[in-house]
Amino acid sequence: MSEDKTLIKIPYFDGHYDHWSELMKNLLWEKGPWSLVECGFKEPTERTLLTDAQQGLLDNARTKDHQVKHYLYQAIDRTVLEKILDRRTFKVVWDSLKKKFGGNENVKKSLINSLRRDFEILEMKKGESITDYFARVMVIANKLRNNREDMLDSKIVEKILRTLTKQFTCVVVSIEESKDTNNIFIDELQRSLVIVMHEQKFNSVHKEDDDQALKVEERARYGRGKGKGPSRGRGRGRGRYNVDKATIECFKCQNLGHCQFQCPKWIKEANYIELEEDELLLMAYVDDSGEK
C-alpha cells in the first residue's frame, strides 16, 4: 500500500462527473478491483455459517472494497462525502455519486447540443495566432469527446482548414490538393501553419526594410523634396515606382531606354542654346563698346 501511495496519482473530483469517472475507471481497471464497482459484494447475515474457504473469499472482498474506497475518498472532499449517507461498500458510494452528479439524459443532450453549436460557429479571429485558435478548438472538441460525441481528428482538421483567415487561403488550397485530410494529424497541421505564419512575418519585415531602403535611395538620387526624378511632381516624391527602363519611350527622340531629361539630343540642344546665348551677349557688348 505504501508503494501505491507513492506511485498512484488519484484524479480529483472537480464537479465534472463524466470526465472524472472515466479517469477513475482507468485507475481501478489498472489495479484490478473494478469488478467491485460493476457487481459489488453482499455481506452475509449475522447467523450465516461460512466455511473457511467462504470466509477467506469474504475477507478478500472486504479488503479490496476498502482499498478502492480509499482511492475514492482521496478523490472527493469532505463536503461531497457528507452528502453520501450510505457508505457501506464502494459500489454504494459510487452509485450515489453517479446519481447526484452524473445528471440525467435530457441534461446531457442539452449540453451536447450546446457544444455542437459552439463548435460549428468557431472561426479564427483577425490577428489571432495559430496556437490560440487551435487551443480554442480543442477545448470544445475535448468536451464533446468527454460527452461521448464522435469527434475524429479528421473532423477537427477539416473544421480548422475551413475557418482560417484569408491569409492562409493559399496554404489551405495547397494542403487540400496535396494531402488527404483524413490522414492529417492535428499536431502536424498546427506545426505546418505555425511555420507559415513565421515565414509571412519574416517576409513582411524584410519587405518593409527593402521599401525603406528604396525610399532612401530615391531621395539620395533625385534630391529630397525637389520634385525631380520619375515622379515629376512636387513634394517629397510620394509614389514608389518600379519600372523597367527598357520599356520607357523618350518624348524627344522616341527611342526606348531613357526619359526625355536623359536624352542625348535634349542635352546636346541644351548645350547649343547655352552657347548661342553666350555669343549673343558677346556681340551686344561689342556693339555698345564700338569695338569689332
C-alpha positions as CSV (number, residue, x, y, z in Angstrom):
1,M,0.0,0.0,0.0
2,S,2.9,2.4,0.7
3,E,4.1,1.8,-2.8
4,D,0.7,2.7,-4.1
5,K,0.7,6.0,-2.2
6,T,4.0,6.9,-3.8
7,L,3.2,6.0,-7.4
8,I,-0.6,6.5,-7.9
9,K,-2.0,9.9,-8.6
10,I,-5.7,9.9,-7.7
11,P,-7.9,12.0,-10.1
12,Y,-9.6,14.7,-8.0
13,F,-13.3,15.2,-8.4
14,D,-13.9,18.8,-9.5
15,G,-17.6,18.5,-10.2
16,H,-17.3,17.3,-13.8
17,Y,-18.5,13.7,-13.2
18,D,-18.2,12.2,-16.7
19,H,-14.6,13.2,-17.1
20,W,-13.6,12.2,-13.5
21,S,-15.4,8.9,-13.7
22,E,-13.5,7.9,-16.8
23,L,-10.2,8.6,-15.1
24,M,-11.3,6.6,-12.0
25,K,-12.4,3.7,-14.2
26,N,-9.0,3.6,-15.9
27,L,-7.3,3.7,-12.5
28,L,-9.4,0.9,-11.0
29,W,-9.1,-1.3,-14.1
30,E,-5.3,-1.0,-13.8
31,K,-5.4,-2.0,-10.2
32,G,-7.8,-4.8,-10.8
33,P,-10.8,-4.3,-8.4
34,W,-13.2,-2.8,-10.9
35,S,-15.5,-5.8,-10.5
36,L,-16.4,-4.4,-7.2
37,V,-17.9,-1.4,-8.9
38,E,-19.8,-3.4,-11.5
39,C,-21.0,-6.2,-9.2
40,G,-20.2,-5.3,-5.7
41,F,-20.5,-7.9,-2.9
42,K,-23.0,-8.6,-0.2
43,E,-22.3,-9.0,3.5
44,P,-23.7,-12.3,4.8
45,T,-26.4,-12.1,7.5
46,E,-25.3,-12.4,11.1
47,R,-26.4,-16.0,11.5
48,T,-24.9,-17.3,8.3
49,L,-22.3,-20.0,8.9
50,L,-19.4,-19.9,6.4
51,T,-16.7,-22.4,5.6
52,D,-13.1,-21.5,5.9
53,A,-12.9,-21.0,2.1
54,Q,-16.0,-18.8,2.0
55,Q,-14.7,-16.8,4.9
56,G,-11.4,-16.3,3.1
57,L,-13.2,-15.1,0.0
58,L,-15.3,-12.7,2.1
59,D,-12.2,-11.3,3.8
60,N,-10.5,-10.8,0.5
61,A,-13.6,-9.0,-0.9
62,R,-13.7,-6.7,2.1
63,T,-10.0,-5.9,1.8
64,K,-10.4,-4.9,-1.9
65,D,-13.5,-2.9,-1.1
66,H,-11.6,-0.9,1.5
67,Q,-8.8,-0.4,-1.0
68,V,-11.0,1.1,-3.7
69,K,-12.9,3.2,-1.1
70,H,-9.5,4.5,0.0
71,Y,-8.9,5.7,-3.6
72,L,-12.3,7.2,-3.8
73,Y,-12.1,9.1,-0.5
74,Q,-8.9,10.7,-1.7
75,A,-10.6,11.9,-4.8
76,I,-13.6,13.7,-3.2
77,D,-13.5,16.3,-0.5
78,R,-15.4,16.4,2.8
79,T,-18.4,18.4,1.6
80,V,-19.1,15.9,-1.1
81,L,-18.6,12.9,1.2
82,E,-21.1,14.3,3.7
83,K,-23.8,14.2,1.1
84,I,-23.5,10.5,0.9
85,L,-25.3,8.9,3.8
86,D,-24.9,5.2,3.0
87,R,-21.2,4.2,2.8
88,R,-21.3,0.5,3.3
89,T,-19.4,-0.5,0.2
90,F,-17.6,1.2,-2.6
91,K,-20.4,0.3,-5.1
92,V,-23.0,2.1,-2.9
93,V,-20.9,5.2,-2.7
94,W,-20.1,5.1,-6.4
95,D,-23.7,4.7,-7.4
96,S,-24.7,7.6,-5.1
97,L,-22.1,9.9,-6.7
98,K,-23.4,9.0,-10.1
99,K,-26.9,9.7,-9.2
100,K,-26.1,13.1,-7.6
101,F,-23.6,14.4,-10.1
102,G,-23.9,12.4,-13.3
103,G,-27.1,14.2,-14.4
104,N,-29.9,12.8,-16.5
105,E,-30.1,12.1,-20.2
106,N,-32.0,15.3,-21.0
107,V,-29.3,17.5,-19.4
108,K,-26.6,15.6,-21.3
109,K,-28.4,16.1,-24.6
110,S,-28.8,19.8,-23.9
111,L,-25.1,20.1,-23.1
112,I,-24.0,18.2,-26.2
113,N,-26.3,20.3,-28.5
114,S,-24.8,23.5,-26.9
115,L,-21.2,22.2,-27.5
116,R,-22.1,21.2,-31.1
117,R,-23.4,24.8,-31.8
118,D,-20.2,26.3,-30.2
119,F,-18.1,24.1,-32.4
120,E,-19.9,25.0,-35.6
121,I,-19.7,28.7,-35.1
122,L,-16.0,28.7,-34.3
123,E,-13.9,30.9,-36.6
124,M,-10.4,32.2,-36.4
125,K,-10.3,35.9,-35.4
126,K,-8.3,38.5,-37.2
127,G,-4.9,38.8,-35.6
128,E,-5.3,35.6,-33.6
129,S,-2.3,33.3,-33.5
130,I,-2.5,29.7,-34.8
131,T,-1.7,28.4,-31.3
132,D,-4.5,30.3,-29.6
133,Y,-7.1,29.3,-32.3
134,F,-6.1,25.6,-32.0
135,A,-6.4,25.8,-28.3
136,R,-10.0,27.2,-28.6
137,V,-11.0,24.5,-31.0
138,M,-9.5,21.7,-28.9
139,V,-11.2,22.8,-25.7
140,I,-14.7,22.4,-27.2
141,A,-13.7,19.2,-29.1
142,N,-12.4,17.6,-25.9
143,K,-15.6,18.5,-24.1
144,L,-17.6,16.8,-26.9
145,R,-15.4,13.7,-26.6
146,N,-15.9,13.6,-22.9
147,N,-19.7,13.5,-23.5
148,R,-19.4,10.5,-25.8
149,E,-19.6,12.6,-29.0
150,D,-17.8,11.1,-32.1
151,M,-15.2,13.7,-32.7
152,L,-12.5,12.3,-35.0
153,D,-9.2,14.2,-35.8
154,S,-10.2,14.4,-39.4
155,K,-13.3,16.3,-38.5
156,I,-11.3,18.8,-36.4
157,V,-8.8,19.2,-39.2
158,E,-11.5,20.0,-41.7
159,K,-13.1,22.4,-39.3
160,I,-9.8,24.3,-38.8
161,L,-9.0,24.5,-42.5
162,R,-12.4,25.8,-43.3
163,T,-12.3,28.6,-40.7
164,L,-8.8,30.0,-41.0
165,T,-8.4,33.7,-42.0
166,K,-7.8,34.8,-45.6
167,Q,-4.0,35.0,-45.2
168,F,-3.9,31.2,-45.1
169,T,-6.0,30.6,-48.2
170,C,-3.1,29.6,-50.4
171,V,-1.8,27.2,-47.7
172,V,-5.3,25.6,-47.3
173,V,-5.6,25.1,-51.0
174,S,-2.2,23.5,-51.2
175,I,-2.9,21.2,-48.3
176,E,-6.2,20.1,-49.7
177,E,-4.7,19.4,-53.1
178,S,-1.6,17.6,-52.0
179,K,-2.8,15.6,-48.9
180,D,-5.7,13.6,-47.7
181,T,-7.2,15.5,-44.9
182,N,-8.4,12.2,-43.3
183,N,-4.8,11.3,-42.7
184,I,-3.5,14.6,-41.3
185,F,-2.8,14.7,-37.6
186,I,-3.9,17.8,-35.6
187,D,-0.4,18.4,-34.3
188,E,1.1,18.1,-37.8
189,L,-1.3,20.7,-39.2
190,Q,-0.6,23.1,-36.3
191,R,3.2,22.8,-36.9
192,S,2.8,23.5,-40.6
193,L,0.6,26.6,-40.1
194,V,2.9,28.0,-37.4
195,I,5.8,27.7,-39.8
196,V,3.8,29.5,-42.5
197,M,2.9,32.3,-40.1
198,H,6.5,32.8,-39.1
199,E,7.6,32.9,-42.8
200,Q,4.9,35.5,-43.5
201,K,6.1,37.7,-40.6
202,F,9.7,37.2,-41.7
203,N,8.9,38.2,-45.3
204,S,6.9,41.2,-44.2
205,V,9.7,42.6,-42.1
206,H,12.2,42.2,-45.0
207,K,9.8,43.8,-47.4
208,E,9.5,46.8,-45.1
209,D,13.3,47.0,-44.9
210,D,13.6,46.9,-48.7
211,D,10.9,49.6,-49.1
212,Q,12.7,51.8,-46.6
213,A,16.0,51.3,-48.4
214,L,14.3,52.1,-51.8
215,K,12.9,55.4,-50.4
216,V,16.3,56.4,-49.1
217,E,17.9,55.6,-52.4
218,E,15.3,57.6,-54.4
219,R,15.8,60.6,-52.1
220,A,19.6,60.4,-52.5
221,R,19.4,60.1,-56.3
222,Y,16.8,62.8,-57.1
223,G,17.1,65.2,-54.2
224,R,14.8,65.5,-51.2
225,G,11.6,67.4,-51.8
226,K,12.6,68.9,-55.2
227,G,10.2,67.0,-57.3
228,K,12.9,65.6,-59.6
229,G,13.1,62.1,-60.9
230,P,10.5,59.8,-62.3
231,S,7.6,61.1,-60.2
232,R,7.9,64.6,-61.9
233,G,5.8,66.1,-59.2
234,R,6.2,68.4,-56.2
235,G,6.8,67.5,-52.6
236,R,8.8,64.6,-51.4
237,G,8.0,62.0,-54.1
238,R,5.1,60.2,-52.6
239,G,4.8,57.4,-55.2
240,R,7.1,54.4,-55.5
241,Y,7.9,53.3,-59.0
242,N,9.4,50.0,-60.0
243,V,9.6,50.4,-63.8
244,D,11.8,48.6,-66.3
245,K,13.8,51.3,-68.1
246,A,13.9,49.2,-71.3
247,T,10.2,49.9,-71.7
248,I,10.4,53.7,-71.3
249,E,9.9,55.7,-74.5
250,C,11.7,59.1,-74.8
251,F,9.3,62.0,-75.7
252,K,12.2,63.7,-77.5
253,C,13.7,61.1,-79.8
254,Q,11.0,58.3,-79.4
255,N,13.7,55.8,-78.6
256,L,13.5,53.3,-75.8
257,G,15.7,53.1,-72.7
258,H,15.7,56.6,-71.3
259,C,13.5,59.6,-70.3
260,Q,13.4,62.9,-72.0
261,F,15.6,64.7,-69.5
262,Q,18.3,62.0,-70.1
263,C,18.0,62.1,-73.9
264,P,21.4,62.8,-75.6
265,K,19.6,65.0,-78.2
266,W,18.0,67.0,-75.4
267,I,21.3,67.5,-73.6
268,K,23.1,68.5,-76.9
269,E,20.4,71.1,-77.8
270,A,20.5,72.5,-74.3
271,N,24.3,73.0,-74.6
272,Y,23.8,74.6,-78.1
273,I,21.3,77.0,-76.7
274,E,23.6,78.0,-73.8
275,L,26.5,78.5,-76.4
276,E,24.2,80.6,-78.6
277,E,23.2,82.8,-75.7
278,D,26.8,83.5,-74.8
279,E,27.6,84.6,-78.4
280,L,24.7,87.0,-78.5
281,L,25.8,88.6,-75.2
282,L,29.3,89.0,-76.6
283,M,28.0,90.7,-79.9
284,A,25.9,93.1,-77.8
285,Y,28.9,94.0,-75.7
286,V,31.0,94.7,-78.9
287,D,28.2,96.9,-80.4
288,D,28.0,99.0,-77.2
289,S,31.8,99.5,-76.9
290,G,32.3,100.3,-80.6
291,E,34.8,97.5,-81.0
292,K,34.8,94.8,-83.6
